[in-house]
């Protein structure tokens, strides 16, 4: 099916024109730049609300728009998901308590606000609109020093994303992407979240296809040059099940063990793919803090 901007497949996936890559490239660059700039702020004692305020201000200063402010009633420029929050954590909200934490007066006070403490891991997710194009990316950060388990979870999640990206090429299937991620994660004795997935994007925030982070080789729609979508695996230290809290946004691991996520927006090229959301400053992985 032909449209004014390319073709739409039988699965409802838009095939973009070669000139559209430039728009996605700029939107992705801006989103990644903002995540670079917030990185030095992540530290014990900082609030997630302050991180979101910084992101909101930078979006305004750069003359672009936030895709999340006003989206289905959401009022923040980012999602910030701490520790066992899988995704869609609300900045400035109390950080959910883990079941394995001993309740004390100090802990009760700390969990009544959004202050980061030493060892917290967090995902910050930002989507901006630049000249009508959506740049969507997220990455992991650490407040202070992570535990060995947390550091390994972050590394495996990052590597799982990259293995999924390596599977992107014309003629491959979306099942190939999911299989590459799932098989690697499970070989490392972690689990892949199945309740949330990547998505198509371009001049819209969310569009077909759903990009699952698990699956079988050779299944699902076939990739074609000009497809734009996100790959954003969420990996859990424990079991894959999640639950959404009463705010209707915050998703947490059901067993309250740690979760991590990395996300890139990509476009299928003639011989592979282009990553639109590469970090301009090389800060995509939190090991930059150790340099």
VEXLO-576423 format. One line per field, with one value per residue (C-alpha): residue number from 1; chain; x, y, z. Coordinates in steps of 0.05 Angstrom, whole numbers, plus 5000, padded with zeros to 4 digits. Example, Ala and Ser with C-alpha at 12.3 -4.5 7.8 and 13.67 -1.06 7.14 Angstrom:
BEGIN
pator = (1, 2)
tordo = (A, A)
px = (5246, 5273)
py = (4910, 4979)
pz = (5156, 5143)
This chain:
BEGIN
pator = (1, 2, 3, 4, 5, 6, 7, 8, 9, 10, 11, 12, 13, 14, 15, 16, 17, 18, 19, 20, 21, 22, 23, 24, 25, 26, 27, 28, 29, 30, 31, 32, 33, 34, 35, 36, 37, 38, 39, 40, 41, 42, 43, 44, 45, 46, 47, 48, 49, 50, 51, 52, 53, 54, 55, 56, 57, 58, 59, 60, 61, 62, 63, 64, 65, 66, 67, 68, 69, 70, 71, 72, 73, 74, 75, 76, 77, 78, 79, 80, 81, 82, 83, 84, 85, 86, 87, 88, 89, 90, 91, 92, 93, 94, 95, 96, 97, 98, 99, 100, 101, 102, 103, 104, 105, 106, 107, 108, 109, 110, 111, 112, 113, 114, 115, 116, 117, 118, 119, 120, 121, 122, 123, 124, 125, 126, 127, 128, 129, 130, 131, 132, 133, 134, 135, 136, 137, 138, 139, 140, 141, 142, 143, 144, 145, 146, 147, 148, 149, 150, 151, 152, 153, 154, 155, 156, 157, 158, 159, 160, 161, 162, 163, 164, 165, 166, 167, 168, 169, 170, 171, 172, 173, 174, 175, 176, 177, 178, 179, 180, 181, 182, 183, 184, 185, 186, 187, 188, 189, 190, 191, 192, 193, 194, 195, 196, 197, 198, 199, 200, 201, 202, 203, 204, 205, 206, 207, 208, 209, 210, 211, 212, 213, 214, 215, 216, 217, 218, 219, 220, 221, 222, 223, 224, 225, 226, 227, 228, 229, 230, 231, 232, 233, 234, 235, 236, 237, 238, 239, 240, 241, 242, 243, 244, 245, 246, 247, 248, 249, 250, 251, 252, 253, 254, 255, 256, 257, 258, 259, 260, 261, 262, 263, 264, 265, 266, 267, 268, 269, 270, 271, 272, 273, 274, 275, 276, 277, 278, 279, 280, 281, 282, 283, 284, 285, 286, 287, 288, 289, 290, 291)
tordo = (A, A, A, A, A, A, A, A, A, A, A, A, A, A, A, A, A, A, A, A, A, A, A, A, A, A, A, A, A, A, A, A, A, A, A, A, A, A, A, A, A, A, A, A, A, A, A, A, A, A, A, A, A, A, A, A, A, A, A, A, A, A, A, A, A, A, A, A, A, A, A, A, A, A, A, A, A, A, A, A, A, A, A, A, A, A, A, A, A, A, A, A, A, A, A, A, A, A, A, A, A, A, A, A, A, A, A, A, A, A, A, A, A, A, A, A, A, A, A, A, A, A, A, A, A, A, A, A, A, A, A, A, A, A, A, A, A, A, A, A, A, A, A, A, A, A, A, A, A, A, A, A, A, A, A, A, A, A, A, A, A, A, A, A, A, A, A, A, A, A, A, A, A, A, A, A, A, A, A, A, A, A, A, A, A, A, A, A, A, A, A, A, A, A, A, A, A, A, A, A, A, A, A, A, A, A, A, A, A, A, A, A, A, A, A, A, A, A, A, A, A, A, A, A, A, A, A, A, A, A, A, A, A, A, A, A, A, A, A, A, A, A, A, A, A, A, A, A, A, A, A, A, A, A, A, A, A, A, A, A, A, A, A, A, A, A, A, A, A, A, A, A, A, A, A, A, A, A, A, A, A, A, A, A, A, A, A, A, A, A, A)
px = (5000, 5027, 5020, 5045, 5108, 5129, 5092, 5057, 5065, 5008, 5028, 5017, 5091, 5111, 5169, 5203, 5239, 5315, 5309, 5270, 5333, 5360, 5300, 5306, 5381, 5372, 5315, 5356, 5417, 5380, 5349, 5417, 5450, 5400, 5415, 5489, 5479, 5439, 5490, 5537, 5477, 5461, 5488, 5466, 5424, 5396, 5321, 5289, 5246, 5308, 5333, 5267, 5266, 5335, 5311, 5248, 5290, 5340, 5284, 5257, 5326, 5340, 5274, 5245, 5185, 5176, 5134, 5114, 5087, 5012, 5016, 4955, 4956, 5029, 5061, 5136, 5193, 5222, 5208, 5257, 5255, 5295, 5319, 5261, 5218, 5217, 5193, 5148, 5173, 5146, 5199, 5187, 5143, 5164, 5209, 5172, 5200, 5229, 5202, 5272, 5289, 5283, 5234, 5264, 5248, 5306, 5282, 5210, 5232, 5276, 5222, 5172, 5209, 5247, 5319, 5371, 5417, 5485, 5479, 5413, 5409, 5361, 5337, 5322, 5278, 5269, 5231, 5234, 5200, 5246, 5214, 5159, 5206, 5209, 5275, 5265, 5321, 5337, 5398, 5421, 5454, 5483, 5480, 5546, 5573, 5529, 5529, 5563, 5495, 5470, 5532, 5526, 5452, 5467, 5522, 5479, 5421, 5467, 5497, 5427, 5406, 5467, 5456, 5385, 5411, 5461, 5403, 5372, 5379, 5333, 5305, 5311, 5249, 5228, 5229, 5304, 5313, 5273, 5309, 5378, 5359, 5323, 5374, 5431, 5395, 5373, 5442, 5465, 5411, 5369, 5299, 5267, 5205, 5148, 5095, 5128, 5161, 5193, 5152, 5152, 5162, 5178, 5129, 5088, 5107, 5081, 5064, 5068, 5105, 5109, 5182, 5184, 5248, 5236, 5215, 5234, 5279, 5242, 5177, 5141, 5143, 5202, 5248, 5253, 5297, 5263, 5231, 5241, 5231, 5258, 5292, 5288, 5297, 5279, 5318, 5304, 5350, 5295, 5231, 5202, 5133, 5113, 5056, 5032, 5021, 4959, 4984, 4972, 5042, 5096, 5113, 5153, 5181, 5131, 5186, 5216, 5284, 5325, 5309, 5349, 5335, 5371, 5337, 5359, 5318, 5341, 5327, 5336, 5386, 5404, 5455, 5439, 5414, 5431, 5427, 5396, 5407, 5481, 5510, 5548, 5595, 5602, 5562, 5511, 5539, 5548, 5620, 5640, 5636, 5696, 5740)
py = (5000, 5068, 5131, 5202, 5180, 5111, 5045, 5006, 4930, 4881, 4880, 4955, 4973, 5036, 5034, 5102, 5137, 5146, 5220, 5204, 5176, 5247, 5267, 5206, 5216, 5287, 5268, 5210, 5253, 5304, 5252, 5219, 5286, 5301, 5234, 5249, 5316, 5288, 5233, 5272, 5291, 5219, 5210, 5191, 5247, 5271, 5265, 5235, 5297, 5341, 5297, 5305, 5380, 5384, 5342, 5385, 5449, 5422, 5402, 5473, 5505, 5462, 5485, 5415, 5381, 5326, 5268, 5245, 5309, 5304, 5233, 5196, 5246, 5236, 5301, 5288, 5295, 5227, 5161, 5143, 5071, 5054, 4985, 4937, 4985, 4955, 5015, 5077, 5100, 5169, 5222, 5255, 5197, 5155, 5098, 5032, 4989, 4921, 4863, 4841, 4907, 4911, 4965, 5016, 5088, 5111, 5067, 5089, 5162, 5148, 5110, 5166, 5209, 5201, 5209, 5164, 5126, 5094, 5032, 5049, 5032, 5069, 5073, 5142, 5142, 5204, 5216, 5282, 5308, 5345, 5373, 5321, 5261, 5221, 5204, 5151, 5123, 5100, 5076, 5054, 5097, 5082, 5126, 5112, 5041, 4983, 4914, 4859, 4830, 4898, 4911, 4843, 4854, 4920, 4890, 4831, 4878, 4923, 4864, 4835, 4900, 4899, 4826, 4844, 4901, 4855, 4813, 4872, 4867, 4862, 4792, 4775, 4771, 4804, 4735, 4734, 4797, 4768, 4701, 4735, 4774, 4718, 4663, 4707, 4732, 4663, 4635, 4685, 4659, 4723, 4731, 4774, 4814, 4795, 4846, 4904, 4910, 4956, 4991, 5025, 5100, 5157, 5214, 5179, 5157, 5086, 5046, 4975, 4930, 4906, 4888, 4829, 4814, 4739, 4692, 4640, 4648, 4658, 4681, 4748, 4801, 4804, 4865, 4912, 4972, 5035, 5006, 5048, 5018, 5013, 4954, 4961, 4896, 4895, 4842, 4818, 4788, 4741, 4719, 4756, 4772, 4844, 4883, 4954, 4996, 5035, 5098, 5059, 5074, 5044, 4972, 4932, 4862, 4817, 4785, 4854, 4835, 4884, 4901, 4937, 4964, 4996, 5025, 5048, 5072, 5041, 5042, 4983, 4998, 4961, 4918, 4922, 4979, 5049, 5066, 5135, 5144, 5133, 5173, 5233, 5233, 5157, 5154, 5100, 5049, 5071, 5044, 5114, 5135, 5090, 5124)
pz = (5000, 4980, 5022, 5015, 5052, 5030, 5035, 5090, 5093, 5103, 5177, 5181, 5184, 5149, 5100, 5102, 5046, 5046, 5061, 5125, 5157, 5166, 5209, 5253, 5259, 5286, 5334, 5361, 5369, 5411, 5456, 5466, 5479, 5535, 5568, 5562, 5597, 5655, 5668, 5715, 5759, 5778, 5849, 5919, 5950, 5883, 5872, 5810, 5808, 5800, 5743, 5707, 5719, 5685, 5626, 5618, 5619, 5568, 5521, 5525, 5516, 5455, 5423, 5415, 5446, 5497, 5471, 5540, 5571, 5560, 5531, 5560, 5618, 5635, 5660, 5660, 5609, 5626, 5658, 5714, 5737, 5800, 5822, 5815, 5775, 5705, 5666, 5668, 5736, 5752, 5771, 5837, 5862, 5922, 5902, 5914, 5970, 5957, 5998, 6018, 6051, 6127, 6146, 6193, 6210, 6166, 6108, 6116, 6112, 6052, 6015, 6027, 5976, 5911, 5936, 5905, 5952, 5942, 5899, 5866, 5793, 5748, 5677, 5647, 5585, 5542, 5478, 5440, 5378, 5329, 5266, 5272, 5282, 5347, 5381, 5435, 5478, 5548, 5586, 5655, 5708, 5776, 5838, 5873, 5868, 5845, 5876, 5836, 5818, 5794, 5753, 5719, 5705, 5672, 5629, 5606, 5589, 5549, 5512, 5499, 5465, 5421, 5402, 5382, 5339, 5306, 5282, 5244, 5168, 5108, 5101, 5176, 5219, 5283, 5314, 5299, 5341, 5399, 5395, 5396, 5459, 5496, 5482, 5507, 5569, 5591, 5579, 5632, 5680, 5677, 5649, 5595, 5610, 5565, 5586, 5549, 5481, 5430, 5377, 5310, 5308, 5261, 5255, 5309, 5379, 5376, 5313, 5287, 5297, 5368, 5376, 5424, 5462, 5460, 5404, 5353, 5293, 5227, 5258, 5254, 5199, 5153, 5161, 5102, 5088, 5113, 5176, 5239, 5309, 5379, 5412, 5488, 5527, 5600, 5637, 5708, 5759, 5780, 5746, 5686, 5714, 5727, 5758, 5748, 5811, 5828, 5792, 5726, 5702, 5747, 5728, 5779, 5781, 5817, 5859, 5873, 5846, 5804, 5732, 5678, 5609, 5550, 5488, 5420, 5360, 5295, 5221, 5174, 5119, 5055, 5091, 5165, 5208, 5232, 5306, 5312, 5387, 5396, 5454, 5425, 5486, 5492, 5557, 5538, 5587, 5661, 5663, 5637, 5711, 5727, 5675)
